[in-house]
Amino acid sequence: AKVMKFMPVMFTVFFLWFPAGLVLYYLANAVIGILQQWYFTRKTEKQYAAAAKG
């Protein structure tokens, strides 16, 4: 859990020297991954709730 607190700081320092396209790619990939995880988690929770009801 402590590592997750420092990751944004570390990535900021790393990306200061990278080309802007790479930073944009990383950001877009991270946002898409977050949305994808949110969607599938929500879908799975609905399926479990429906199965629990019978």
CHARMM-style PDB file with segment names, atoms N, HN, CA, C and O in Angstrom:
ATOM      1  N   ALA     1       0.821  -1.186   0.000  1.00  0.00      PROA
ATOM      2  CA  ALA     1       0.000   0.000   0.000  1.00  0.00      PROA
ATOM      3  C   ALA     1       0.870   1.257   0.000  1.00  0.00      PROA
ATOM      4  O   ALA     1       0.507   2.266  -0.604  1.00  0.00      PROA
ATOM      5  N   LYS     2       2.001   1.194   0.668  1.00  0.00      PROA
ATOM      6  HN  LYS     2       2.296   0.374   1.158  1.00  0.00      PROA
ATOM      7  CA  LYS     2       2.879   2.363   0.696  1.00  0.00      PROA
ATOM      8  C   LYS     2       3.454   2.655  -0.690  1.00  0.00      PROA
ATOM      9  O   LYS     2       3.680   3.811  -1.048  1.00  0.00      PROA
ATOM     10  N   VAL     3       3.687   1.598  -1.461  1.00  0.00      PROA
ATOM     11  HN  VAL     3       3.504   0.659  -1.170  1.00  0.00      PROA
ATOM     12  CA  VAL     3       4.242   1.778  -2.801  1.00  0.00      PROA
ATOM     13  C   VAL     3       3.269   2.568  -3.671  1.00  0.00      PROA
ATOM     14  O   VAL     3       3.685   3.405  -4.472  1.00  0.00      PROA
ATOM     15  N   MET     4       1.979   2.303  -3.516  1.00  0.00      PROA
ATOM     16  HN  MET     4       1.641   1.623  -2.865  1.00  0.00      PROA
ATOM     17  CA  MET     4       0.985   2.992  -4.331  1.00  0.00      PROA
ATOM     18  C   MET     4       0.932   4.492  -4.035  1.00  0.00      PROA
ATOM     19  O   MET     4       0.524   5.273  -4.894  1.00  0.00      PROA
ATOM     20  N   LYS     5       1.332   4.896  -2.850  1.00  0.00      PROA
ATOM     21  HN  LYS     5       1.663   4.261  -2.152  1.00  0.00      PROA
ATOM     22  CA  LYS     5       1.357   6.317  -2.513  1.00  0.00      PROA
ATOM     23  C   LYS     5       2.494   7.031  -3.236  1.00  0.00      PROA
ATOM     24  O   LYS     5       2.370   8.207  -3.579  1.00  0.00      PROA
ATOM     25  N   PHE     6       3.595   6.333  -3.466  1.00  0.00      PROA
ATOM     26  HN  PHE     6       3.696   5.378  -3.188  1.00  0.00      PROA
ATOM     27  CA  PHE     6       4.756   6.958  -4.080  1.00  0.00      PROA
ATOM     28  C   PHE     6       4.802   6.796  -5.596  1.00  0.00      PROA
ATOM     29  O   PHE     6       5.587   7.476  -6.259  1.00  0.00      PROA
ATOM     30  N   MET     7       3.985   5.918  -6.155  1.00  0.00      PROA
ATOM     31  HN  MET     7       3.348   5.366  -5.617  1.00  0.00      PROA
ATOM     32  CA  MET     7       4.018   5.682  -7.588  1.00  0.00      PROA
ATOM     33  C   MET     7       3.733   6.941  -8.410  1.00  0.00      PROA
ATOM     34  O   MET     7       4.467   7.197  -9.365  1.00  0.00      PROA
ATOM     35  N   PRO     8       2.713   7.740  -8.095  1.00  0.00      PROA
ATOM     36  CA  PRO     8       2.499   8.955  -8.891  1.00  0.00      PROA
ATOM     37  C   PRO     8       3.702   9.902  -8.865  1.00  0.00      PROA
ATOM     38  O   PRO     8       4.028  10.528  -9.874  1.00  0.00      PROA
ATOM     39  N   VAL     9       4.349  10.002  -7.724  1.00  0.00      PROA
ATOM     40  HN  VAL     9       4.085   9.494  -6.904  1.00  0.00      PROA
ATOM     41  CA  VAL     9       5.532  10.869  -7.620  1.00  0.00      PROA
ATOM     42  C   VAL     9       6.656  10.303  -8.468  1.00  0.00      PROA
ATOM     43  O   VAL     9       7.321  11.044  -9.192  1.00  0.00      PROA
ATOM     44  N   MET    10       6.874   9.006  -8.386  1.00  0.00      PROA
ATOM     45  HN  MET    10       6.334   8.404  -7.798  1.00  0.00      PROA
ATOM     46  CA  MET    10       7.942   8.376  -9.168  1.00  0.00      PROA
ATOM     47  C   MET    10       7.687   8.524 -10.665  1.00  0.00      PROA
ATOM     48  O   MET    10       8.604   8.845 -11.421  1.00  0.00      PROA
ATOM     49  N   PHE    11       6.443   8.292 -11.099  1.00  0.00      PROA
ATOM     50  HN  PHE    11       5.698   8.031 -10.485  1.00  0.00      PROA
ATOM     51  CA  PHE    11       6.127   8.415 -12.516  1.00  0.00      PROA
ATOM     52  C   PHE    11       6.280   9.857 -12.991  1.00  0.00      PROA
ATOM     53  O   PHE    11       6.722  10.092 -14.115  1.00  0.00      PROA
ATOM     54  N   THR    12       5.929  10.800 -12.169  1.00  0.00      PROA
ATOM     55  HN  THR    12       5.569  10.609 -11.256  1.00  0.00      PROA
ATOM     56  CA  THR    12       6.105  12.204 -12.541  1.00  0.00      PROA
ATOM     57  C   THR    12       7.577  12.506 -12.789  1.00  0.00      PROA
ATOM     58  O   THR    12       7.919  13.164 -13.773  1.00  0.00      PROA
ATOM     59  N   VAL    13       8.441  12.037 -11.915  1.00  0.00      PROA
ATOM     60  HN  VAL    13       8.164  11.504 -11.116  1.00  0.00      PROA
ATOM     61  CA  VAL    13       9.875  12.268 -12.078  1.00  0.00      PROA
ATOM     62  C   VAL    13      10.391  11.546 -13.324  1.00  0.00      PROA
ATOM     63  O   VAL    13      11.178  12.113 -14.082  1.00  0.00      PROA
ATOM     64  N   PHE    14       9.957  10.307 -13.542  1.00  0.00      PROA
ATOM     65  HN  PHE    14       9.318   9.847 -12.926  1.00  0.00      PROA
ATOM     66  CA  PHE    14      10.408   9.556 -14.723  1.00  0.00      PROA
ATOM     67  C   PHE    14       9.957  10.230 -16.011  1.00  0.00      PROA
ATOM     68  O   PHE    14      10.722  10.315 -16.971  1.00  0.00      PROA
ATOM     69  N   PHE    15       8.709  10.711 -16.035  1.00  0.00      PROA
ATOM     70  HN  PHE    15       8.087  10.642 -15.255  1.00  0.00      PROA
ATOM     71  CA  PHE    15       8.146  11.246 -17.265  1.00  0.00      PROA
ATOM     72  C   PHE    15       8.603  12.660 -17.585  1.00  0.00      PROA
ATOM     73  O   PHE    15       8.300  13.170 -18.663  1.00  0.00      PROA
ATOM     74  N   LEU    16       9.312  13.293 -16.693  1.00  0.00      PROA
ATOM     75  HN  LEU    16       9.559  12.879 -15.817  1.00  0.00      PROA
ATOM     76  CA  LEU    16       9.828  14.637 -17.002  1.00  0.00      PROA
ATOM     77  C   LEU    16      10.786  14.608 -18.185  1.00  0.00      PROA
ATOM     78  O   LEU    16      10.899  15.590 -18.918  1.00  0.00      PROA
ATOM     79  N   TRP    17      11.477  13.485 -18.376  1.00  0.00      PROA
ATOM     80  HN  TRP    17      11.385  12.687 -17.781  1.00  0.00      PROA
ATOM     81  CA  TRP    17      12.466  13.387 -19.441  1.00  0.00      PROA
ATOM     82  C   TRP    17      11.988  12.601 -20.654  1.00  0.00      PROA
ATOM     83  O   TRP    17      12.729  12.465 -21.628  1.00  0.00      PROA
ATOM     84  N   PHE    18      10.779  12.086 -20.613  1.00  0.00      PROA
ATOM     85  HN  PHE    18      10.177  12.196 -19.822  1.00  0.00      PROA
ATOM     86  CA  PHE    18      10.260  11.323 -21.752  1.00  0.00      PROA
ATOM     87  C   PHE    18       9.553  12.251 -22.724  1.00  0.00      PROA
ATOM     88  O   PHE    18       9.094  13.326 -22.338  1.00  0.00      PROA
ATOM     89  N   PRO    19       9.464  11.843 -23.983  1.00  0.00      PROA
ATOM     90  CA  PRO    19       8.708  12.639 -24.955  1.00  0.00      PROA
ATOM     91  C   PRO    19       7.228  12.715 -24.565  1.00  0.00      PROA
ATOM     92  O   PRO    19       6.706  11.820 -23.899  1.00  0.00      PROA
ATOM     93  N   ALA    20       6.570  13.777 -24.982  1.00  0.00      PROA
ATOM     94  HN  ALA    20       6.994  14.503 -25.523  1.00  0.00      PROA
ATOM     95  CA  ALA    20       5.168  14.001 -24.598  1.00  0.00      PROA
ATOM     96  C   ALA    20       4.261  12.877 -25.095  1.00  0.00      PROA
ATOM     97  O   ALA    20       3.284  12.539 -24.425  1.00  0.00      PROA
ATOM     98  N   GLY    21       4.560  12.296 -26.245  1.00  0.00      PROA
ATOM     99  HN  GLY    21       5.354  12.570 -26.789  1.00  0.00      PROA
ATOM    100  CA  GLY    21       3.733  11.219 -26.792  1.00  0.00      PROA
ATOM    101  C   GLY    21       3.705  10.007 -25.880  1.00  0.00      PROA
ATOM    102  O   GLY    21       2.669   9.357 -25.738  1.00  0.00      PROA
ATOM    103  N   LEU    22       4.819   9.706 -25.270  1.00  0.00      PROA
ATOM    104  HN  LEU    22       5.660  10.234 -25.385  1.00  0.00      PROA
ATOM    105  CA  LEU    22       4.882   8.559 -24.365  1.00  0.00      PROA
ATOM    106  C   LEU    22       4.056   8.812 -23.115  1.00  0.00      PROA
ATOM    107  O   LEU    22       3.380   7.908 -22.622  1.00  0.00      PROA
ATOM    108  N   VAL    23       4.104  10.018 -22.608  1.00  0.00      PROA
ATOM    109  HN  VAL    23       4.653  10.752 -23.008  1.00  0.00      PROA
ATOM    110  CA  VAL    23       3.308  10.379 -21.432  1.00  0.00      PROA
ATOM    111  C   VAL    23       1.819  10.316 -21.783  1.00  0.00      PROA
ATOM    112  O   VAL    23       1.014   9.817 -20.996  1.00  0.00      PROA
ATOM    113  N   LEU    24       1.462  10.816 -22.951  1.00  0.00      PROA
ATOM    114  HN  LEU    24       2.116  11.221 -23.589  1.00  0.00      PROA
ATOM    115  CA  LEU    24       0.069  10.771 -23.394  1.00  0.00      PROA
ATOM    116  C   LEU    24      -0.400   9.331 -23.548  1.00  0.00      PROA
ATOM    117  O   LEU    24      -1.520   9.002 -23.157  1.00  0.00      PROA
ATOM    118  N   TYR    25       0.439   8.472 -24.110  1.00  0.00      PROA
ATOM    119  HN  TYR    25       1.349   8.739 -24.427  1.00  0.00      PROA
ATOM    120  CA  TYR    25       0.106   7.054 -24.257  1.00  0.00      PROA
ATOM    121  C   TYR    25      -0.106   6.407 -22.895  1.00  0.00      PROA
ATOM    122  O   TYR    25      -1.074   5.671 -22.705  1.00  0.00      PROA
ATOM    123  N   TYR    26       0.786   6.671 -21.949  1.00  0.00      PROA
ATOM    124  HN  TYR    26       1.573   7.268 -22.103  1.00  0.00      PROA
ATOM    125  CA  TYR    26       0.661   6.090 -20.613  1.00  0.00      PROA
ATOM    126  C   TYR    26      -0.621   6.560 -19.939  1.00  0.00      PROA
ATOM    127  O   TYR    26      -1.338   5.760 -19.337  1.00  0.00      PROA
ATOM    128  N   LEU    27      -0.909   7.845 -20.038  1.00  0.00      PROA
ATOM    129  HN  LEU    27      -0.327   8.495 -20.526  1.00  0.00      PROA
ATOM    130  CA  LEU    27      -2.102   8.402 -19.416  1.00  0.00      PROA
ATOM    131  C   LEU    27      -3.368   7.804 -20.030  1.00  0.00      PROA
ATOM    132  O   LEU    27      -4.279   7.399 -19.309  1.00  0.00      PROA
ATOM    133  N   ALA    28      -3.422   7.751 -21.344  1.00  0.00      PROA
ATOM    134  HN  ALA    28      -2.682   8.080 -21.930  1.00  0.00      PROA
ATOM    135  CA  ALA    28      -4.598   7.185 -22.013  1.00  0.00      PROA
ATOM    136  C   ALA    28      -4.771   5.715 -21.657  1.00  0.00      PROA
ATOM    137  O   ALA    28      -5.890   5.265 -21.410  1.00  0.00      PROA
ATOM    138  N   ASN    29      -3.682   4.968 -21.628  1.00  0.00      PROA
ATOM    139  HN  ASN    29      -2.773   5.333 -21.829  1.00  0.00      PROA
ATOM    140  CA  ASN    29      -3.743   3.556 -21.286  1.00  0.00      PROA
ATOM    141  C   ASN    29      -4.220   3.359 -19.848  1.00  0.00      PROA
ATOM    142  O   ASN    29      -5.004   2.449 -19.577  1.00  0.00      PROA
ATOM    143  N   ALA    30      -3.765   4.185 -18.943  1.00  0.00      PROA
ATOM    144  HN  ALA    30      -3.128   4.924 -19.163  1.00  0.00      PROA
ATOM    145  CA  ALA    30      -4.176   4.084 -17.543  1.00  0.00      PROA
ATOM    146  C   ALA    30      -5.663   4.396 -17.384  1.00  0.00      PROA
ATOM    147  O   ALA    30      -6.368   3.694 -16.659  1.00  0.00      PROA
ATOM    148  N   VAL    31      -6.142   5.438 -18.052  1.00  0.00      PROA
ATOM    149  HN  VAL    31      -5.569   6.009 -18.641  1.00  0.00      PROA
ATOM    150  CA  VAL    31      -7.554   5.809 -17.945  1.00  0.00      PROA
ATOM    151  C   VAL    31      -8.436   4.711 -18.540  1.00  0.00      PROA
ATOM    152  O   VAL    31      -9.458   4.354 -17.954  1.00  0.00      PROA
ATOM    153  N   ILE    32      -8.054   4.181 -19.685  1.00  0.00      PROA
ATOM    154  HN  ILE    32      -7.224   4.472 -20.161  1.00  0.00      PROA
ATOM    155  CA  ILE    32      -8.832   3.103 -20.299  1.00  0.00      PROA
ATOM    156  C   ILE    32      -8.835   1.872 -19.401  1.00  0.00      PROA
ATOM    157  O   ILE    32      -9.868   1.218 -19.258  1.00  0.00      PROA
ATOM    158  N   GLY    33      -7.709   1.549 -18.800  1.00  0.00      PROA
ATOM    159  HN  GLY    33      -6.870   2.080 -18.916  1.00  0.00      PROA
ATOM    160  CA  GLY    33      -7.635   0.407 -17.888  1.00  0.00      PROA
ATOM    161  C   GLY    33      -8.517   0.584 -16.666  1.00  0.00      PROA
ATOM    162  O   GLY    33      -9.165  -0.364 -16.223  1.00  0.00      PROA
ATOM    163  N   ILE    34      -8.545   1.793 -16.117  1.00  0.00      PROA
ATOM    164  HN  ILE    34      -8.019   2.563 -16.477  1.00  0.00      PROA
ATOM    165  CA  ILE    34      -9.405   2.074 -14.962  1.00  0.00      PROA
ATOM    166  C   ILE    34     -10.874   1.928 -15.339  1.00  0.00      PROA
ATOM    167  O   ILE    34     -11.644   1.312 -14.602  1.00  0.00      PROA
ATOM    168  N   LEU    35     -11.264   2.486 -16.472  1.00  0.00      PROA
ATOM    169  HN  LEU    35     -10.639   2.986 -17.070  1.00  0.00      PROA
ATOM    170  CA  LEU    35     -12.654   2.377 -16.912  1.00  0.00      PROA
ATOM    171  C   LEU    35     -13.042   0.929 -17.199  1.00  0.00      PROA
ATOM    172  O   LEU    35     -14.146   0.500 -16.866  1.00  0.00      PROA
ATOM    173  N   GLN    36     -12.144   0.190 -17.808  1.00  0.00      PROA
ATOM    174  HN  GLN    36     -11.247   0.539 -18.078  1.00  0.00      PROA
ATOM    175  CA  GLN    36     -12.405  -1.214 -18.106  1.00  0.00      PROA
ATOM    176  C   GLN    36     -12.581  -2.015 -16.816  1.00  0.00      PROA
ATOM    177  O   GLN    36     -13.495  -2.834 -16.721  1.00  0.00      PROA
ATOM    178  N   GLN    37     -11.742  -1.796 -15.852  1.00  0.00      PROA
ATOM    179  HN  GLN    37     -10.999  -1.131 -15.929  1.00  0.00      PROA
ATOM    180  CA  GLN    37     -11.844  -2.504 -14.573  1.00  0.00      PROA
ATOM    181  C   GLN    37     -13.141  -2.139 -13.859  1.00  0.00      PROA
ATOM    182  O   GLN    37     -13.805  -3.008 -13.295  1.00  0.00      PROA
ATOM    183  N   TRP    38     -13.500  -0.873 -13.881  1.00  0.00      PROA
ATOM    184  HN  TRP    38     -12.961  -0.167 -14.339  1.00  0.00      PROA
ATOM    185  CA  TRP    38     -14.741  -0.427 -13.254  1.00  0.00      PROA
ATOM    186  C   TRP    38     -15.947  -1.101 -13.905  1.00  0.00      PROA
ATOM    187  O   TRP    38     -16.847  -1.573 -13.210  1.00  0.00      PROA
ATOM    188  N   TYR    39     -15.966  -1.146 -15.238  1.00  0.00      PROA
ATOM    189  HN  TYR    39     -15.236  -0.762 -15.803  1.00  0.00      PROA
ATOM    190  CA  TYR    39     -17.083  -1.742 -15.971  1.00  0.00      PROA
ATOM    191  C   TYR    39     -17.230  -3.222 -15.635  1.00  0.00      PROA
ATOM    192  O   TYR    39     -18.332  -3.677 -15.325  1.00  0.00      PROA
ATOM    193  N   PHE    40     -16.140  -3.975 -15.692  1.00  0.00      PROA
ATOM    194  HN  PHE    40     -15.245  -3.606 -15.943  1.00  0.00      PROA
ATOM    195  CA  PHE    40     -16.223  -5.409 -15.448  1.00  0.00      PROA
ATOM    196  C   PHE    40     -16.516  -5.732 -13.985  1.00  0.00      PROA
ATOM    197  O   PHE    40     -17.179  -6.727 -13.691  1.00  0.00      PROA
ATOM    198  N   THR    41     -16.032  -4.909 -13.080  1.00  0.00      PROA
ATOM    199  HN  THR    41     -15.494  -4.101 -13.319  1.00  0.00      PROA
ATOM    200  CA  THR    41     -16.349  -5.117 -11.665  1.00  0.00      PROA
ATOM    201  C   THR    41     -17.835  -4.896 -11.429  1.00  0.00      PROA
ATOM    202  O   THR    41     -18.483  -5.676 -10.731  1.00  0.00      PROA
ATOM    203  N   ARG    42     -18.365  -3.842 -12.006  1.00  0.00      PROA
ATOM    204  HN  ARG    42     -17.838  -3.209 -12.573  1.00  0.00      PROA
ATOM    205  CA  ARG    42     -19.789  -3.551 -11.862  1.00  0.00      PROA
ATOM    206  C   ARG    42     -20.641  -4.659 -12.476  1.00  0.00      PROA
ATOM    207  O   ARG    42     -21.641  -5.071 -11.889  1.00  0.00      PROA
ATOM    208  N   LYS    43     -20.252  -5.136 -13.644  1.00  0.00      PROA
ATOM    209  HN  LYS    43     -19.440  -4.801 -14.121  1.00  0.00      PROA
ATOM    210  CA  LYS    43     -20.985  -6.204 -14.329  1.00  0.00      PROA
ATOM    211  C   LYS    43     -20.956  -7.494 -13.514  1.00  0.00      PROA
ATOM    212  O   LYS    43     -21.974  -8.175 -13.390  1.00  0.00      PROA
ATOM    213  N   THR    44     -19.804  -7.828 -12.965  1.00  0.00      PROA
ATOM    214  HN  THR    44     -18.977  -7.275 -13.065  1.00  0.00      PROA
ATOM    215  CA  THR    44     -19.659  -9.046 -12.176  1.00  0.00      PROA
ATOM    216  C   THR    44     -20.477  -8.964 -10.889  1.00  0.00      PROA
ATOM    217  O   THR    44     -21.103  -9.947 -10.493  1.00  0.00      PROA
ATOM    218  N   GLU    45     -20.479  -7.810 -10.237  1.00  0.00      PROA
ATOM    219  HN  GLU    45     -19.971  -7.011 -10.559  1.00  0.00      PROA
ATOM    220  CA  GLU    45     -21.263  -7.644  -9.016  1.00  0.00      PROA
ATOM    221  C   GLU    45     -22.754  -7.813  -9.293  1.00  0.00      PROA
ATOM    222  O   GLU    45     -23.468  -8.401  -8.480  1.00  0.00      PROA
ATOM    223  N   LYS    46     -23.229  -7.311 -10.418  1.00  0.00      PROA
ATOM    224  HN  LYS    46     -22.649  -6.834 -11.078  1.00  0.00      PROA
ATOM    225  CA  LYS    46     -24.641  -7.483 -10.774  1.00  0.00      PROA
ATOM    226  C   LYS    46     -24.965  -8.949 -11.011  1.00  0.00      PROA
ATOM    227  O   LYS    46     -26.032  -9.419 -10.616  1.00  0.00      PROA
ATOM    228  N   GLN    47     -24.056  -9.675 -11.652  1.00  0.00      PROA
ATOM    229  HN  GLN    47     -23.189  -9.293 -11.973  1.00  0.00      PROA
ATOM    230  CA  GLN    47     -24.289 -11.095 -11.899  1.00  0.00      PROA
ATOM    231  C   GLN    47     -24.330 -11.876 -10.594  1.00  0.00      PROA
ATOM    232  O   GLN    47     -25.174 -12.758 -10.431  1.00  0.00      PROA
ATOM    233  N   TYR    48     -23.444 -11.570  -9.672  1.00  0.00      PROA
ATOM    234  HN  TYR    48     -22.759 -10.854  -9.804  1.00  0.00      PROA
ATOM    235  CA  TYR    48     -23.451 -12.254  -8.372  1.00  0.00      PROA
ATOM    236  C   TYR    48     -24.721 -11.922  -7.583  1.00  0.00      PROA
ATOM    237  O   TYR    48     -25.279 -12.789  -6.909  1.00  0.00      PROA
ATOM    238  N   ALA    49     -25.169 -10.688  -7.667  1.00  0.00      PROA
ATOM    239  HN  ALA    49     -24.715  -9.984  -8.214  1.00  0.00      PROA
ATOM    240  CA  ALA    49     -26.389 -10.302  -6.960  1.00  0.00      PROA
ATOM    241  C   ALA    49     -27.598 -11.029  -7.541  1.00  0.00      PROA
ATOM    242  O   ALA    49     -28.479 -11.466  -6.802  1.00  0.00      PROA
ATOM    243  N   ALA    50     -27.637 -11.157  -8.863  1.00  0.00      PROA
ATOM    244  HN  ALA    50     -26.921 -10.802  -9.464  1.00  0.00      PROA
ATOM    245  CA  ALA    50     -28.752 -11.860  -9.500  1.00  0.00      PROA
ATOM    246  C   ALA    50     -28.718 -13.350  -9.158  1.00  0.00      PROA
ATOM    247  O   ALA    50     -29.768 -13.957  -8.948  1.00  0.00      PROA
ATOM    248  N   ALA    51     -27.539 -13.937  -9.099  1.00  0.00      PROA
ATOM    249  HN  ALA    51     -26.686 -13.444  -9.269  1.00  0.00      PROA
ATOM    250  CA  ALA    51     -27.416 -15.354  -8.763  1.00  0.00      PROA
ATOM    251  C   ALA    51     -27.784 -15.605  -7.296  1.00  0.00      PROA
ATOM    252  O   ALA    51     -28.325 -16.660  -6.964  1.00  0.00      PROA
ATOM    253  N   ALA    52     -27.497 -14.653  -6.436  1.00  0.00      PROA
ATOM    254  HN  ALA    52     -27.058 -13.797  -6.706  1.00  0.00      PROA
ATOM    255  CA  ALA    52     -27.817 -14.812  -5.017  1.00  0.00      PROA
ATOM    256  C   ALA    52     -29.325 -14.760  -4.785  1.00  0.00      PROA
ATOM    257  O   ALA    52     -29.845 -15.422  -3.887  1.00  0.00      PROA
ATOM    258  N   LYS    53     -30.021 -13.972  -5.599  1.00  0.00      PROA
ATOM    259  HN  LYS    53     -29.598 -13.435  -6.329  1.00  0.00      PROA
ATOM    260  CA  LYS    53     -31.475 -13.888  -5.455  1.00  0.00      PROA
ATOM    261  C   LYS    53     -32.174 -15.148  -5.947  1.00  0.00      PROA
ATOM    262  O   LYS    53     -33.273 -15.481  -5.503  1.00  0.00      PROA
ATOM    263  N   GLY    54     -31.525 -15.836  -6.860  1.00  0.00      PROA
ATOM    264  HN  GLY    54     -30.633 -15.566  -7.221  1.00  0.00      PROA
ATOM    265  CA  GLY    54     -32.104 -17.092  -7.325  1.00  0.00      PROA
ATOM    266  C   GLY    54     -32.633 -16.989  -8.659  1.00  0.00      PROA
ATOM    267  OT1 GLY    54     -33.156 -17.967  -9.194  1.00  0.00      PROA
TER     268      GLY     54
END
